[in-house]
Amino acid sequence: MGKLIVLEGTDGSGKATQCQALFEALSKEGLSPRKIEFPRYSERSSALIQMYLGGEFGSQPTDVNAYAASTFFSVDRYASYKQDWGKFYEDGGLVLADRYTTSNAVHQGSKLPPAEQEAYFRWLFDFEYRLLGLPEPDLVIYLDVPVDQTEKNMLHRQADTNTSGDIHETNTEYLRACRLAAGTAADRFGWRRIPCVENGVMRSIEDIHKEVYSAVKEIL
Ligand code: ADP
């Protein structure tokens, strides 16, 4: 089996940016990593995700319960593993994932009261890693960014890409709950936490990258 490294964090925390920087750094060393991202909006396996995030089941994230919404994202991951990167990984490849099962922990775990989160986390990881047979990450890097900063980052990205936010991205209260759930999951499951804001200011992409890179080199 290969290695699976996951970049995790709330929306707008810099996952795509750091995944790309890591991909370029490791590629330069001749390691030939493969980069994957979730959800796969361009694939049919994300149909239910698009309906959910587009508000077809309700305009609030909590209109779809944590378990139901989780399955939408889980089956997209299953399809991607079968169609795209499973063989590469099983042949020993190095896979860098922008989001993974851990994103369900963050974005769906947030919908549950703290007393019910542990049972949800156990269900989620058992469902995806054991029952669906998806690989467990070797390392989860959690980009820890306060919500006021991620909202600024998302506004920049939306301006750059001429897009608007989905039902997760436009709900500040929900995003705050996601950050709390992410912190709980990070502590509980040993995710490598990288604080990305210092003295109220977002650290530079390069500075964060150096920390991501050194965490990854520890396990390669
Ligand atoms: P995510 O994938 O977590 O949603 P992105 O990587 O798309 O986040 O980043 C969201 C926005 O913030 C993008 O416009 C990106 O260029 C910007 N960004 C990411 N990291 C930083 C950083 N360290 N400092 C300033 N802007 C950043």
Boltz pocket constraint, residues with backbone or C-beta under 6 A from the ligand:
constraints:
  - pocket:
      binder: B
      contacts: [[A, 9], [A, 10], [A, 11], [A, 12], [A, 13], [A, 14], [A, 15], [A, 16], [A, 17], [A, 18], [A, 153], [A, 154], [A, 156], [A, 157], [A, 160], [A, 196], [A, 202], [A, 203], [A, 204], [A, 205], [A, 208]]
      max_distance: 6.0
